């Protein structure tokens, strides 16, 4: 059974940091781009960041550039999202999603491009 499982969410004060993990089971991430998305209450799900299958291509939403860093460890079958200088507006459920890529290309920030989704992890930034 193919699964993506997010972890690492929680409650953090403004200015704090969290590292989210997206672990795959039932398949290897070697041939998959991974995207991180988030959805705040009453809002549409939006792209946060993506990373290509090899890690050679990354992209970030303007709202998180310079604060978030995406990375991957294919040996551990896991993708990470390091989130620093967190703001209350970063509060949301964070989801990771995978997209099969036979060839190495630039990653895609479009949510419709992704096939498998995790269940999400809650991130709350509040004092």
N, C-alpha and C positions, 0 to 999 in steps of 0.2 A: 504494500500500500504506500503510495507516494504521499509524503507529508512534509510540510514546512512548519516548524515550531519556533515562534518568537519567544524570547525571554529577556529579562533585564529591565523591564519597566518598573515604575514605582513613583513615589512621591519625593520631590526634590524642591529645594528652595530656589528662587530666582538666582541666576548666576552659577548654579551648580552644574554637575555633570552626570551623565548616565551613559552606559554602553549597552546597546541592544544587540542581541544575537539572533541569528536566523539559522537554525540547524535543519538540515535535510535528512530525511530517512526514507529508505525504499528506493533511492536513486542517488547517483553521484552528481554533484553540482558542476563538474568539469565542463559540461556542454551547455550550461545555463547562465544567461544574464540574470541578475537579481535586481529587483527594484524595491525600494522602501517607499511606502505611502502612509498617509495619516488621515484620520477623519475625526474632526472635532464635532461636538454635539450640534446638530442643526445645520451642519455644513457638508459640502460634497467631499468625497475622498480626493485628496490631492497628492501629487508626486512630491517626494522629498529628495530622493537621490537614486542613482542606479549605478551599477558596475557591470562591465562586460565579463564574459566567461573567463578571460585570462587576467582580468584586473587592469588591463591596459587602457580602458576607457572608463571614465567616471563622469557623472554629471550631478549638479545640485540645483535645487530650487533657489531663486534669488534670496528668499527669506532665511535660508540656512547657510548660505555660502560664508565661509570663513569661521563658522561655528561647528559644523558637522563634518565628519569624515567617514566615508564608507571604505571598507576594506574586506578582503576575503582570504580565507585559508582553505584552499581546496583539499589539503591533506586532512583537515578536520571537518570537511564538508559543511563549513559554516561561513556565513557572511556577517559582518559587524557594522554597526552604525554608532560611532563615537559622537556623543552630543555634548558640547561644552557651551558655557555661557547661556544656559537655558533661560527662556523667557516664559511668562504666563501664557502667551499666545502659542507656545509649542505644545500646550496641553491637548492631548488627542489619544486615540487608539492608533498604534503604529502597526502596520502590516508589512510583511515581506511577501514578494511574489516572484515566480520564476518564469523564464521564457527560454525555450530551447533554441540554441543557435548552433548550426552545424559549422559555420565559419565564424571567425573572430570579426566582429563589426563594432561600431559605436553602440553603446547602450541606448535604450529608448525610454523616455520619461512618460510615455503614454500608457495609462493604466489598461487600456484595451489590448495592448500588445502582450499582456502577461496572462498565463494560463492557470497556474496553480497558485493558490493563496493560502497563507497561514491564517490562524484564528485571531491574531492580534495580541498586543500587549499594551496595557494602559500606562501612559505617561502623564503625570500631573505635576505641574510646576506652580507652586503656591507657597506663600509665606505663612 
